[in-house]
Amino acid sequence: MKDIICVGRQFGTGGHIIAKEFANRMGLKYIDCRLLENECGVEGASEKFQIQKEIILKEAEENDCIFVGRCADYILKNYSEHNVKSIFFVAPMKYRIKKTMEADELTEKQAASKVRKMDSQRSAFYNYHTGCNWGKPSDYNYCINTAVNSKEEILAFMELISKS
């Protein structure tokens, strides 16, 4: 039985950083949009998503892994052959703007615009390809607020749930 974690996140929560660190700590294969985009190599959105879906299913069958984004939670939600957990990282807008300002050296106005734009793009991508609402808490096993939990607390919690 493979251990698989699917991570969704609001922009600016640090979810991809946490996921990557967790993958390294636990020896899981880390798969995100950059890796999937490189593997895909096609132009059309629907065709690209179908290829990414096939890659997600193949990786889930072959490896213990953590997927970041790309509707992996939806693609693998009925994948009962393996231990699949889904996590959605959230944080208040003010926190996400501050983190984006720091990470990208932006003004508050620029960072706020980027956070809204990225959340909108993620939502549109997810909603289009799944017919579901991105970020809906009841669609995930766990929702974690990165503004009120330290990275170490989150990593410890992820380790606990990955073994359950």
Protein Blocks (a to p, Z undefined) as FASTA:
>chain_A
ZZdddddddehklmmmmmmmmmmmnopacddfklmmmmnopablklmmmmmmmmmmmmmm
mpccddeejhlmmmmmmmmkbccddddddddfklmmmmmmmmnopafklmmmmmmmmmmm
mmmmmmmmnopaehiaklpfbdcdfklpcfklmmmmmmmmmmZZ
